[in-house]
Amino acid sequence: MWARNGRELFYMAPNGLNGVTIAAGTNFKAGSPTRLIERRYFSETAFVGRTYDVSSDGQRFLMIRLGRASGEAAERSNIIVVQGWFEELKRLVPSGN
């Protein structure tokens, strides 16, 4: 997946998420890959599509984490689900304006 600035490419490797910088210019020139995340995350090879996403600033990643590694502390996670957000959006930004 390309970063929004077009200067970095993110991709899943067998042991995590990598990034590589891309030089601007008429010729394609990639730098050396850098391991960004080494933890185990879901990356099903039979799945058609991406199993992760990158924030607009390219600094945060959304991924499905697999089970904890031995000795790793448990983390508490919260998910907030907002229902009816599209109706609220239509109320705040009426179409036709």
MOPAC internal coordinates of N, CA, C and O (Angstrom, degrees):
PM7 1SCF
backbone

  N    0.0000 0     0.00 0     0.00 0    0    0    0
  C    1.4418 1     0.00 0     0.00 0    1    0    0
  C    1.5288 1   108.21 1     0.00 0    2    1    0
  O    1.2310 1   121.32 1   -44.92 1    3    2    1
  N    1.3116 1   115.08 1   135.08 1    3    2    1
  C    1.4596 1   120.06 1   179.03 1    5    3    2
  C    1.5264 1   110.67 1   -79.57 1    6    5    3
  O    1.2310 1   120.35 1   -38.23 1    7    6    5
  N    1.3221 1   116.94 1   141.77 1    7    6    5
  C    1.4622 1   121.88 1   169.35 1    9    7    6
  C    1.5233 1   106.94 1   -68.97 1   10    9    7
  O    1.2310 1   120.33 1   -26.72 1   11   10    9
  N    1.3146 1   116.97 1   153.28 1   11   10    9
  C    1.4688 1   119.64 1  -178.28 1   13   11   10
  C    1.5150 1   113.51 1   -61.00 1   14   13   11
  O    1.2310 1   120.73 1   151.79 1   15   14   13
  N    1.3279 1   116.22 1   -28.21 1   15   14   13
  C    1.4693 1   118.08 1  -179.92 1   17   15   14
  C    1.5242 1   111.94 1   -78.20 1   18   17   15
  O    1.2310 1   119.57 1   174.00 1   19   18   17
  N    1.3517 1   118.43 1    -6.00 1   19   18   17
  C    1.4481 1   122.45 1   177.68 1   21   19   18
  C    1.5193 1   114.85 1    73.04 1   22   21   19
  O    1.2310 1   120.43 1  -169.17 1   23   22   21
  N    1.3192 1   116.78 1    10.83 1   23   22   21
  C    1.4599 1   120.10 1  -176.45 1   25   23   22
  C    1.5214 1   113.83 1  -112.43 1   26   25   23
  O    1.2310 1   120.53 1  -175.03 1   27   26   25
  N    1.3329 1   116.59 1     4.97 1   27   26   25
  C    1.4615 1   119.93 1   178.33 1   29   27   26
  C    1.5205 1   108.95 1  -146.44 1   30   29   27
  O    1.2310 1   121.36 1   -35.67 1   31   30   29
  N    1.3067 1   114.99 1   144.33 1   31   30   29
  C    1.4499 1   122.25 1   179.52 1   33   31   30
  C    1.5187 1   107.70 1  -121.41 1   34   33   31
  O    1.2310 1   120.43 1   -50.68 1   35   34   33
  N    1.3502 1   116.78 1   129.32 1   35   34   33
  C    1.4562 1   122.51 1   178.90 1   37   35   34
  C    1.5155 1   108.75 1  -107.13 1   38   37   35
  O    1.2310 1   120.49 1   -37.83 1   39   38   37
  N    1.3334 1   116.67 1   142.17 1   39   38   37
  C    1.4624 1   119.89 1   178.03 1   41   39   38
  C    1.5312 1   110.24 1  -154.81 1   42   41   39
  O    1.2310 1   121.34 1   -27.66 1   43   42   41
  N    1.3399 1   115.05 1   152.34 1   43   42   41
  C    1.4533 1   121.06 1   178.22 1   45   43   42
  C    1.5199 1   109.07 1   -83.38 1   46   45   43
  O    1.2310 1   121.13 1   -44.57 1   47   46   45
  N    1.3203 1   115.44 1   135.43 1   47   46   45
  C    1.4591 1   123.50 1   173.93 1   49   47   46
  C    1.5350 1   106.59 1  -117.78 1   50   49   47
  O    1.2310 1   119.52 1   -10.84 1   51   50   49
  N    1.3222 1   118.52 1   169.16 1   51   50   49
  C    1.4681 1   119.60 1  -177.81 1   53   51   50
  C    1.5313 1   114.87 1   -54.51 1   54   53   51
  O    1.2310 1   119.59 1   148.58 1   55   54   53
  N    1.3301 1   118.39 1   -31.42 1   55   54   53
  C    1.4671 1   120.29 1  -176.65 1   57   55   54
  C    1.5154 1   114.74 1  -111.81 1   58   57   55
  O    1.2310 1   119.37 1  -163.24 1   59   58   57
  N    1.3247 1   118.81 1    16.76 1   59   58   57
  C    1.4494 1   119.93 1   178.37 1   61   59   58
  C    1.5125 1   113.15 1   149.81 1   62   61   59
  O    1.2310 1   121.91 1    15.15 1   63   62   61
  N    1.3244 1   113.95 1  -164.85 1   63   62   61
  C    1.4613 1   121.66 1  -177.90 1   65   63   62
  C    1.5234 1   109.31 1  -100.24 1   66   65   63
  O    1.2310 1   120.70 1   -49.04 1   67   66   65
  N    1.3145 1   116.27 1   130.96 1   67   66   65
  C    1.4641 1   121.74 1   178.67 1   69   67   66
  C    1.5185 1   110.03 1  -113.80 1   70   69   67
  O    1.2310 1   121.39 1   -20.24 1   71   70   69
  N    1.3214 1   114.94 1   159.76 1   71   70   69
  C    1.4520 1   122.04 1   173.10 1   73   71   70
  C    1.5120 1   108.81 1  -134.96 1   74   73   71
  O    1.2310 1   121.11 1   -30.38 1   75   74   73
  N    1.3118 1   115.48 1   149.62 1   75   74   73
  C    1.4593 1   119.93 1   177.10 1   77   75   74
  C    1.5247 1   107.65 1  -140.04 1   78   77   75
  O    1.2310 1   120.73 1   -45.84 1   79   78   77
  N    1.3351 1   116.21 1   134.16 1   79   78   77
  C    1.4635 1   120.10 1   178.94 1   81   79   78
  C    1.5187 1   109.08 1   -80.79 1   82   81   79
  O    1.2310 1   121.57 1   -33.36 1   83   82   81
  N    1.3203 1   114.59 1   146.64 1   83   82   81
  C    1.4499 1   122.08 1  -179.38 1   85   83   82
  C    1.5265 1   107.69 1  -119.61 1   86   85   83
  O    1.2310 1   120.46 1   -52.52 1   87   86   85
  N    1.3292 1   116.73 1   127.48 1   87   86   85
  C    1.4601 1   121.17 1  -179.87 1   89   87   86
  C    1.5238 1   109.65 1   -77.48 1   90   89   87
  O    1.2310 1   120.94 1   -41.29 1   91   90   89
  N    1.3183 1   115.81 1   138.71 1   91   90   89
  C    1.4628 1   120.87 1   177.14 1   93   91   90
  C    1.5204 1   108.79 1   -75.44 1   94   93   91
  O    1.2310 1   120.80 1   -32.79 1   95   94   93
  N    1.3139 1   116.08 1   147.21 1   95   94   93
  C    1.4524 1   120.31 1   178.33 1   97   95   94
  C    1.5128 1   111.50 1   147.93 1   98   97   95
  O    1.2310 1   120.66 1     4.81 1   99   98   97
  N    1.3170 1   116.34 1  -175.19 1   99   98   97
  C    1.4595 1   120.21 1  -177.98 1  101   99   98
  C    1.5194 1   112.45 1   -78.28 1  102  101   99
  O    1.2310 1   119.80 1   154.90 1  103  102  101
  N    1.3247 1   118.00 1   -25.10 1  103  102  101
  C    1.4633 1   121.85 1   178.67 1  105  103  102
  C    1.5251 1   110.09 1  -104.57 1  106  105  103
  O    1.2310 1   120.88 1   -35.91 1  107  106  105
  N    1.3265 1   115.93 1   144.09 1  107  106  105
  C    1.4609 1   120.93 1   177.52 1  109  107  106
  C    1.5136 1   108.99 1   -75.72 1  110  109  107
  O    1.2310 1   120.53 1   -55.76 1  111  110  109
  N    1.3490 1   116.59 1   124.24 1  111  110  109
  C    1.4542 1   120.88 1   178.22 1  113  111  110
  C    1.5257 1   108.34 1  -140.43 1  114  113  111
  O    1.2310 1   121.15 1   -64.02 1  115  114  113
  N    1.3338 1   115.40 1   115.98 1  115  114  113
  C    1.4641 1   121.25 1  -178.86 1  117  115  114
  C    1.5177 1   109.97 1  -102.70 1  118  117  115
  O    1.2310 1   121.13 1   -35.97 1  119  118  117
  N    1.3391 1   115.45 1   144.03 1  119  118  117
  C    1.4558 1   120.95 1   175.61 1  121  119  118
  C    1.5182 1   110.54 1   -81.46 1  122  121  119
  O    1.2310 1   120.51 1    11.79 1  123  122  121
  N    1.3145 1   116.62 1  -168.21 1  123  122  121
  C    1.4630 1   121.62 1   177.85 1  125  123  122
  C    1.5208 1   109.87 1   -78.94 1  126  125  123
  O    1.2310 1   119.75 1   -40.96 1  127  126  125
  N    1.3336 1   118.08 1   139.04 1  127  126  125
  C    1.4634 1   120.51 1   178.65 1  129  127  126
  C    1.5318 1   111.14 1   -63.51 1  130  129  127
  O    1.2310 1   121.10 1   -34.21 1  131  130  129
  N    1.3315 1   115.50 1   145.79 1  131  130  129
  C    1.4580 1   122.70 1   177.08 1  133  131  130
  C    1.5186 1   108.63 1  -124.09 1  134  133  131
  O    1.2310 1   120.41 1   -49.89 1  135  134  133
  N    1.3242 1   116.82 1   130.11 1  135  134  133
  C    1.4706 1   120.21 1   176.26 1  137  135  134
  C    1.5194 1   107.75 1   -74.57 1  138  137  135
  O    1.2310 1   120.18 1   -60.27 1  139  138  137
  N    1.3312 1   117.26 1   119.73 1  139  138  137
  C    1.4615 1   122.45 1  -178.08 1  141  139  138
  C    1.5229 1   111.61 1   -95.07 1  142  141  139
  O    1.2310 1   120.58 1   140.78 1  143  142  141
  N    1.3223 1   116.49 1   -39.22 1  143  142  141
  C    1.4627 1   121.71 1  -178.53 1  145  143  142
  C    1.5191 1   107.93 1  -137.25 1  146  145  143
  O    1.2310 1   120.46 1   -55.40 1  147  146  145
  N    1.3293 1   116.72 1   124.60 1  147  146  145
  C    1.4529 1   120.75 1  -177.67 1  149  147  146
  C    1.5158 1   113.78 1  -100.81 1  150  149  147
  O    1.2310 1   119.92 1   171.73 1  151  150  149
  N    1.2816 1   117.76 1    -8.27 1  151  150  149
  C    1.4676 1   119.79 1  -178.52 1  153  151  150
  C    1.5131 1   111.39 1   -68.91 1  154  153  151
  O    1.2310 1   121.56 1   -13.88 1  155  154  153
  N    1.3094 1   114.61 1   166.12 1  155  154  153
  C    1.4564 1   120.46 1   179.26 1  157  155  154
  C    1.5238 1   110.03 1   -84.98 1  158  157  155
  O    1.2310 1   121.18 1   -58.44 1  159  158  157
  N    1.3098 1   115.34 1   121.56 1  159  158  157
  C    1.4519 1   121.66 1   178.59 1  161  159  158
  C    1.5208 1   108.88 1  -131.15 1  162  161  159
  O    1.2310 1   121.30 1   -23.77 1  163  162  161
  N    1.3127 1   115.11 1   156.23 1  163  162  161
  C    1.4545 1   121.09 1  -179.13 1  165  163  162
  C    1.5225 1   109.72 1   -65.20 1  166  165  163
  O    1.2310 1   120.98 1   -51.95 1  167  166  165
  N    1.3118 1   115.74 1   128.05 1  167  166  165
  C    1.4699 1   120.68 1   175.64 1  169  167  166
  C    1.5190 1   107.93 1  -151.51 1  170  169  167
  O    1.2310 1   120.75 1  -111.65 1  171  170  169
  N    1.3027 1   116.18 1    68.35 1  171  170  169
  C    1.4648 1   122.99 1  -177.47 1  173  171  170
  C    1.5177 1   110.21 1   -62.10 1  174  173  171
  O    1.2310 1   120.48 1   -59.04 1  175  174  173
  N    1.3287 1   116.69 1   120.96 1  175  174  173
  C    1.4644 1   120.00 1  -177.73 1  177  175  174
  C    1.5243 1   112.12 1   -73.41 1  178  177  175
  O    1.2310 1   119.90 1   155.46 1  179  178  177
  N    1.3398 1   117.79 1   -24.54 1  179  178  177
  C    1.4670 1   120.19 1   179.38 1  181  179  178
  C    1.5297 1   111.24 1   -80.48 1  182  181  179
  O    1.2310 1   120.16 1   167.92 1  183  182  181
  N    1.3307 1   117.31 1   -12.08 1  183  182  181
  C    1.4556 1   122.24 1  -179.42 1  185  183  182
  C    1.5230 1   109.30 1   -76.31 1  186  185  183
  O    1.2310 1   120.61 1   -50.16 1  187  186  185
  N    1.3150 1   116.44 1   129.84 1  187  186  185
  C    1.4658 1   120.17 1   178.26 1  189  187  186
  C    1.5228 1   107.44 1   -89.50 1  190  189  187
  O    1.2310 1   120.38 1   -67.85 1  191  190  189
  N    1.2926 1   116.88 1   112.15 1  191  190  189
  C    1.4547 1   121.51 1  -178.52 1  193  191  190
  C    1.5159 1   110.65 1   126.09 1  194  193  191
  O    1.2310 1   121.00 1     3.29 1  195  194  193
  N    1.2981 1   115.68 1  -176.71 1  195  194  193
  C    1.4623 1   122.77 1  -178.14 1  197  195  194
  C    1.5212 1   110.31 1   -92.10 1  198  197  195
  O    1.2310 1   119.94 1   -36.75 1  199  198  197
  N    1.3181 1   117.73 1   143.25 1  199  198  197
  C    1.4635 1   121.81 1   176.68 1  201  199  198
  C    1.5259 1   111.53 1  -108.02 1  202  201  199
  O    1.2310 1   120.32 1  -159.89 1  203  202  201
  N    1.3260 1   116.99 1    20.11 1  203  202  201
  C    1.4643 1   121.80 1   178.23 1  205  203  202
  C    1.5223 1   108.19 1  -151.15 1  206  205  203
  O    1.2310 1   120.77 1   -12.87 1  207  206  205
  N    1.3347 1   116.14 1   167.13 1  207  206  205
  C    1.4584 1   119.99 1   174.47 1  209  207  206
  C    1.5132 1   108.58 1  -140.59 1  210  209  207
  O    1.2310 1   120.73 1   -20.08 1  211  210  209
  N    1.3110 1   116.20 1   159.92 1  211  210  209
  C    1.4617 1   123.31 1  -176.01 1  213  211  210
  C    1.5235 1   108.46 1  -121.42 1  214  213  211
  O    1.2310 1   120.48 1   -42.84 1  215  214  213
  N    1.3389 1   116.68 1   137.16 1  215  214  213
  C    1.4653 1   120.16 1   178.00 1  217  215  214
  C    1.5184 1   109.83 1   -65.61 1  218  217  215
  O    1.2310 1   120.88 1   -17.60 1  219  218  217
  N    1.3314 1   115.93 1   162.40 1  219  218  217
  C    1.4638 1   120.61 1  -176.97 1  221  219  218
  C    1.5269 1   112.95 1   -61.62 1  222  221  219
  O    1.2310 1   120.09 1   152.73 1  223  222  221
  N    1.3592 1   117.44 1   -27.27 1  223  222  221
  C    1.4622 1   119.35 1   178.34 1  225  223  222
  C    1.5301 1   112.52 1   -89.65 1  226  225  223
  O    1.2310 1   120.09 1   178.40 1  227  226  225
  N    1.3390 1   117.44 1    -1.60 1  227  226  225
  C    1.4540 1   121.65 1   177.91 1  229  227  226
  C    1.5128 1   114.72 1    72.08 1  230  229  227
  O    1.2310 1   120.21 1  -164.93 1  231  230  229
  N    1.3396 1   117.21 1    15.07 1  231  230  229
  C    1.4601 1   120.92 1  -176.22 1  233  231  230
  C    1.5351 1   113.91 1  -105.79 1  234  233  231
  O    1.2310 1   120.32 1   166.34 1  235  234  233
  N    1.3392 1   117.00 1   -13.66 1  235  234  233
  C    1.4665 1   120.60 1  -178.51 1  237  235  234
  C    1.5253 1   108.98 1  -130.27 1  238  237  235
  O    1.2310 1   121.34 1   -28.79 1  239  238  237
  N    1.3351 1   115.05 1   151.21 1  239  238  237
  C    1.4564 1   121.15 1  -176.97 1  241  239  238
  C    1.5129 1   109.20 1  -131.23 1  242  241  239
  O    1.2310 1   120.82 1   -36.74 1  243  242  241
  N    1.3158 1   116.03 1   143.26 1  243  242  241
  C    1.4601 1   122.58 1   175.94 1  245  243  242
  C    1.5167 1   106.37 1  -110.31 1  246  245  243
  O    1.2310 1   121.06 1   -59.21 1  247  246  245
  N    1.3478 1   115.57 1   120.79 1  247  246  245
  C    1.4589 1   120.71 1  -176.11 1  249  247  246
  C    1.5253 1   109.38 1  -144.10 1  250  249  247
  O    1.2310 1   120.80 1   -18.82 1  251  250  249
  N    1.3199 1   116.08 1   161.18 1  251  250  249
  C    1.4614 1   121.58 1   174.33 1  253  251  250
  C    1.5178 1   107.46 1   -94.37 1  254  253  251
  O    1.2310 1   120.96 1   -64.09 1  255  254  253
  N    1.3186 1   115.77 1   115.91 1  255  254  253
  C    1.4609 1   120.43 1  -177.00 1  257  255  254
  C    1.5169 1   110.20 1   -85.73 1  258  257  255
  O    1.2310 1   120.93 1   -43.69 1  259  258  257
  N    1.3224 1   115.84 1   136.31 1  259  258  257
  C    1.4536 1   120.97 1   174.86 1  261  259  258
  C    1.5215 1   108.71 1   -80.31 1  262  261  259
  O    1.2310 1   119.70 1     2.36 1  263  262  261
  N    1.3146 1   118.17 1  -177.64 1  263  262  261
  C    1.4625 1   122.38 1  -176.75 1  265  263  262
  C    1.5146 1   113.87 1   -54.51 1  266  265  263
  O    1.2310 1   121.26 1   -18.99 1  267  266  265
  N    1.3261 1   115.19 1   161.01 1  267  266  265
  C    1.4683 1   121.24 1  -179.83 1  269  267  266
  C    1.5205 1   111.14 1   -68.04 1  270  269  267
  O    1.2310 1   120.96 1   -32.39 1  271  270  269
  N    1.3018 1   115.78 1   147.61 1  271  270  269
  C    1.4622 1   121.53 1   173.02 1  273  271  270
  C    1.5231 1   108.00 1   -78.51 1  274  273  271
  O    1.2310 1   120.03 1   -24.69 1  275  274  273
  N    1.2986 1   117.55 1   155.31 1  275  274  273
  C    1.4706 1   120.82 1  -179.10 1  277  275  274
  C    1.5195 1   109.86 1   -60.94 1  278  277  275
  O    1.2310 1   120.66 1   -43.47 1  279  278  277
  N    1.3303 1   116.35 1   136.53 1  279  278  277
  C    1.4483 1   122.24 1  -179.88 1  281  279  278
  C    1.5086 1   114.65 1    82.95 1  282  281  279
  O    1.2310 1   119.72 1   175.56 1  283  282  281
  N    1.3042 1   118.14 1    -4.44 1  283  282  281
  C    1.4638 1   121.48 1  -179.23 1  285  283  282
  C    1.5181 1   109.28 1   -84.46 1  286  285  283
  O    1.2310 1   120.28 1   -45.19 1  287  286  285
  N    1.3149 1   117.07 1   134.81 1  287  286  285
  C    1.4652 1   121.60 1  -179.67 1  289  287  286
  C    1.5186 1   110.87 1   -67.35 1  290  289  287
  O    1.2310 1   121.15 1   -35.26 1  291  290  289
  N    1.3190 1   115.40 1   144.74 1  291  290  289
  C    1.4659 1   120.39 1   177.63 1  293  291  290
  C    1.5232 1   109.06 1   -68.77 1  294  293  291
  O    1.2310 1   120.78 1   -37.54 1  295  294  293
  N    1.3039 1   116.12 1   142.46 1  295  294  293
  C    1.4563 1   121.52 1   177.52 1  297  295  294
  C    1.5170 1   109.12 1  -114.56 1  298  297  295
  O    1.2310 1   120.66 1   -39.39 1  299  298  297
  N    1.2987 1   116.34 1   140.61 1  299  298  297
  C    1.4504 1   120.61 1   176.95 1  301  299  298
  C    1.5241 1   108.28 1   -92.65 1  302  301  299
  O    1.2310 1   121.17 1   -47.98 1  303  302  301
  N    1.3076 1   115.38 1   132.02 1  303  302  301
  C    1.4573 1   120.22 1  -178.57 1  305  303  302
  C    1.5131 1   110.05 1  -121.97 1  306  305  303
  O    1.2310 1   121.00 1   -35.74 1  307  306  305
  N    1.3036 1   115.69 1   144.26 1  307  306  305
  C    1.4554 1   122.15 1   175.43 1  309  307  306
  C    1.5127 1   109.10 1  -124.66 1  310  309  307
  O    1.2310 1   121.26 1   -37.23 1  311  310  309
  N    1.3131 1   115.20 1   142.77 1  311  310  309
  C    1.4554 1   120.97 1   174.38 1  313  311  310
  C    1.5183 1   106.80 1  -124.24 1  314  313  311
  O    1.2310 1   120.54 1   -49.68 1  315  314  313
  N    1.3081 1   116.57 1   130.32 1  315  314  313
  C    1.4582 1   121.53 1   177.00 1  317  315  314
  C    1.5162 1   107.44 1  -108.25 1  318  317  315
  O    1.2310 1   120.82 1   -57.74 1  319  318  317
  N    1.3195 1   116.03 1   122.26 1  319  318  317
  C    1.4575 1   121.80 1   179.45 1  321  319  318
  C    1.5171 1   107.75 1  -107.01 1  322  321  319
  O    1.2310 1   120.51 1   -55.76 1  323  322  321
  N    1.3110 1   116.63 1   124.24 1  323  322  321
  C    1.4583 1   121.55 1   179.28 1  325  323  322
  C    1.5215 1   107.60 1  -107.33 1  326  325  323
  O    1.2310 1   121.08 1   -64.87 1  327  326  325
  N    1.3220 1   115.54 1   115.13 1  327  326  325
  C    1.4513 1   120.34 1   178.87 1  329  327  326
  C    1.5206 1   109.38 1   -97.49 1  330  329  327
  O    1.2310 1   121.08 1   -32.22 1  331  330  329
  N    1.3118 1   115.54 1   147.78 1  331  330  329
  C    1.4592 1   119.75 1   177.79 1  333  331  330
  C    1.5170 1   114.08 1    74.13 1  334  333  331
  O    1.2310 1   119.60 1  -161.22 1  335  334  333
  N    1.3238 1   118.36 1    18.78 1  335  334  333
  C    1.4641 1   120.56 1  -177.15 1  337  335  334
  C    1.5269 1   111.78 1   -67.29 1  338  337  335
  O    1.2310 1   120.39 1   150.27 1  339  338  337
  N    1.3221 1   116.86 1   -29.73 1  339  338  337
  C    1.4631 1   119.11 1  -179.40 1  341  339  338
  C    1.5239 1   110.63 1   -67.26 1  342  341  339
  O    1.2310 1   120.05 1   141.88 1  343  342  341
  N    1.3172 1   117.51 1   -38.12 1  343  342  341
  C    1.4691 1   121.03 1   176.74 1  345  343  342
  C    1.5235 1   110.62 1   -64.31 1  346  345  343
  O    1.2310 1   120.36 1   139.87 1  347  346  345
  N    1.3247 1   116.92 1   -40.13 1  347  346  345
  C    1.4668 1   120.81 1   177.23 1  349  347  346
  C    1.5252 1   110.07 1   -64.51 1  350  349  347
  O    1.2310 1   120.18 1   139.57 1  351  350  349
  N    1.3199 1   117.27 1   -40.43 1  351  350  349
  C    1.4557 1   120.90 1   178.03 1  353  351  350
  C    1.5264 1   110.83 1   -62.26 1  354  353  351
  O    1.2310 1   120.29 1   136.04 1  355  354  353
  N    1.3266 1   117.06 1   -43.96 1  355  354  353
  C    1.4754 1   120.36 1   179.23 1  357  355  354
  C    1.5295 1   110.74 1   -63.79 1  358  357  355
  O    1.2310 1   120.31 1   145.26 1  359  358  357
  N    1.3322 1   117.00 1   -34.74 1  359  358  357
  C    1.4713 1   120.43 1   178.55 1  361  359  358
  C    1.5273 1   110.24 1   -68.11 1  362  361  359
  O    1.2310 1   120.23 1   138.74 1  363  362  361
  N    1.3399 1   117.17 1   -41.26 1  363  362  361
  C    1.4514 1   121.05 1  -177.17 1  365  363  362
  C    1.5239 1   113.07 1   -77.50 1  366  365  363
  O    1.2310 1   120.18 1   148.67 1  367  366  365
  N    1.3237 1   117.26 1   -31.33 1  367  366  365
  C    1.4696 1   122.35 1  -179.49 1  369  367  366
  C    1.5248 1   108.11 1  -128.80 1  370  369  367
  O    1.2310 1   120.90 1   -98.67 1  371  370  369
  N    1.3111 1   115.88 1    81.33 1  371  370  369
  C    1.4745 1   118.57 1  -178.31 1  373  371  370
  C    1.5289 1   111.31 1   -61.68 1  374  373  371
  O    1.2310 1   120.65 1   -38.40 1  375  374  373
  N    1.3133 1   116.36 1   141.60 1  375  374  373
  C    1.4633 1   119.62 1   177.10 1  377  375  374
  C    1.5264 1   109.14 1   -68.73 1  378  377  375
  O    1.2310 1   120.99 1   -27.40 1  379  378  377
  N    1.2915 1   115.71 1   152.60 1  379  378  377
  C    1.4537 1   120.28 1  -178.76 1  381  379  378
  C    1.5106 1   113.13 1    93.62 1  382  381  379
  O    1.2310 1   120.09 1   175.64 1  383  382  381
  N    1.3629 1   117.44 1    -4.36 1  383  382  381
  C    1.4789 1   120.67 1   176.90 1  385  383  382
  C    1.4965 1   109.50 1  -106.42 1  386  385  383
  O    1.2310 1   120.10 1   180.00 1  387  386  385

